[in-house]
Amino acid sequence: MQTKPKLRTRKMLTVPVTAVALLALGACGTETGAGSGGSGKEGGDDTVQTDVPLTGVRWSVESATVGGKKAPAPDGVYVKIDDKGAVTGHYGCNSFTGRATVKGDTVDFDKLLSTQIACEEQDFELAMRQALEDPLKAELDDSRLTLTTPRGGTIALTSKPVEPPAPLTGTKWNVSGFQEGETARSLPEGTGGKAYLTFGKDGTVRGHTGCNSLNGTARQGDGTLEFGRVATTRMLCQGAEGTVEKDLLQVLSGKVKYRVDGRSLTLTAADGKGLEAKAAK
């Protein structure tokens, strides 16, 4: 019997103060509730008027203290705000996008959308999502940023990479999910950790579909990979493994865009289909 993959659609999430801090921190390396200061504004001229240089920096989250309890951030948690107020980030399991209003030393998050992967450990992520209703006060000390919630909770971030980003070539990229436009799907139950890709400096790709071994060519360009013929072994794949193999091979065709964000890799084809992968440790 075929196991249906879980759909994780990027949907609106509403979160309390505790998350605001955490979200702002979410800074690992491609929308939750309305912040009180955002007022639903979509990138007006006053979206970013900052006394603290927050924008254009990838802020890695180190920890969050809520209710007097300090929790270390999992690998890969970060947040980044561009000079027009667009937000990208990662909770450690799910990625998110949205808007932020930055005025003086106050940051207010708005319209945050997240992928919906079912993660084994979600305590920190849930805490982040709880913290995004109210504005956060930002205090910068050299490369360290502290965000403080109205209730006294804090988020500790740093502009220094928590760990170096994984190189595209030579890294074993474990496939973690697929996407189509704004909809993302986690892997079917029982298939996690089986499919992977490794790109060579010589323009080759090898790996595993979760059922069959694969190899082919992948010519690297400026933010793109152009796949030639990708060959696989000939095992008959059925059920969930067959679904993963089909989805994976559909992405590995022709020219696709790639993005390495810390230890995460995203491949996106021209038709909007794509995959997400994590660097193996």
Secondary structure as the mmCIF struct_conf table of DSSP 4:
data_model
#
loop_
_struct_conf.conf_type_id
_struct_conf.id
_struct_conf.beg_label_comp_id
_struct_conf.beg_label_asym_id
_struct_conf.beg_label_seq_id
_struct_conf.end_label_comp_id
_struct_conf.end_label_asym_id
_struct_conf.end_label_seq_id
HELX_LH_PP_P HELX_LH_PP_P1 GLN A 2 LYS A 6
STRN STRN1 LEU A 7 THR A 9
STRN STRN2 LYS A 11 MET A 12
STRN STRN3 LEU A 13 LEU A 13
HELX_RH_AL_P HELX_RH_AL_P1 VAL A 17 LEU A 25
STRN STRN4 THR A 32 THR A 32
STRN STRN5 ALA A 34 ALA A 34
TURN_TY1_P TURN_TY1_P1 SER A 36 GLY A 40
BEND BEND1 GLY A 43 GLY A 43
TURN_TY1_P TURN_TY1_P2 ASP A 45 ASP A 46
BEND BEND2 THR A 47 THR A 47
STRN STRN6 VAL A 48 THR A 50
BEND BEND3 ASP A 51 VAL A 52
TURN_TY1_P TURN_TY1_P3 THR A 55 GLY A 56
STRN STRN7 ARG A 58 VAL A 66
TURN_TY1_P TURN_TY1_P4 GLY A 67 GLY A 68
STRN STRN8 LYS A 69 PRO A 72
HELX_LH_PP_P HELX_LH_PP_P2 ALA A 73 PRO A 74
TURN_TY1_P TURN_TY1_P5 ASP A 75 GLY A 76
STRN STRN9 TYR A 78 ILE A 81
TURN_TY1_P TURN_TY1_P6 ASP A 83 LYS A 84
BEND BEND4 GLY A 85 GLY A 85
STRN STRN10 ALA A 86 HIS A 90
BEND BEND5 GLY A 92 ASN A 94
STRN STRN11 SER A 95 GLY A 104
TURN_TY1_P TURN_TY1_P7 ASP A 105 ASP A 105
STRN STRN12 THR A 106 SER A 114
BEND BEND6 GLU A 120 GLU A 120
HELX_RH_AL_P HELX_RH_AL_P2 ASP A 123 ARG A 129
TURN_TY1_P TURN_TY1_P8 GLN A 130 GLN A 130
STRN STRN13 ALA A 131 ALA A 131
BEND BEND7 GLU A 133 ASP A 134
STRN STRN14 LEU A 136 ASP A 141
TURN_TY1_P TURN_TY1_P9 ASP A 142 SER A 143
STRN STRN15 ARG A 144 THR A 148
TURN_TY1_P TURN_TY1_P10 PRO A 150 ARG A 151
BEND BEND8 GLY A 152 GLY A 152
STRN STRN16 THR A 154 THR A 158
BEND BEND9 SER A 159 LYS A 160
BEND BEND10 VAL A 162 GLU A 163
HELX_LH_PP_P HELX_LH_PP_P3 PRO A 164 PRO A 167
BEND BEND11 LEU A 168 LEU A 168
STRN STRN17 THR A 169 THR A 169
TURN_TY1_P TURN_TY1_P11 GLY A 170 GLY A 170
STRN STRN18 LYS A 172 GLU A 180
TURN_TY1_P TURN_TY1_P12 GLY A 181 GLU A 182
STRN STRN19 THR A 183 SER A 186
HELX_LH_PP_P HELX_LH_PP_P4 LEU A 187 PRO A 188
TURN_TY1_P TURN_TY1_P13 GLU A 189 GLY A 190
TURN_TY1_P TURN_TY1_P14 GLY A 192 LYS A 194
STRN STRN20 TYR A 196 PHE A 199
TURN_TY1_P TURN_TY1_P15 LYS A 201 ASP A 202
BEND BEND12 GLY A 203 GLY A 203
STRN STRN21 THR A 204 HIS A 208
BEND BEND13 GLY A 210 ASN A 212
STRN STRN22 SER A 213 GLN A 220
BEND BEND14 ASP A 222 GLY A 223
STRN STRN23 THR A 224 THR A 232
HELX_RH_AL_P HELX_RH_AL_P3 GLY A 239 VAL A 251
BEND BEND15 LEU A 252 SER A 253
STRN STRN24 GLY A 254 ASP A 261
TURN_TY1_P TURN_TY1_P16 GLY A 262 ARG A 263
STRN STRN25 SER A 264 ALA A 269
TURN_TY1_P TURN_TY1_P17 ALA A 270 ASP A 271
BEND BEND16 GLY A 272 GLY A 272
STRN STRN26 LYS A 273 ALA A 279
#
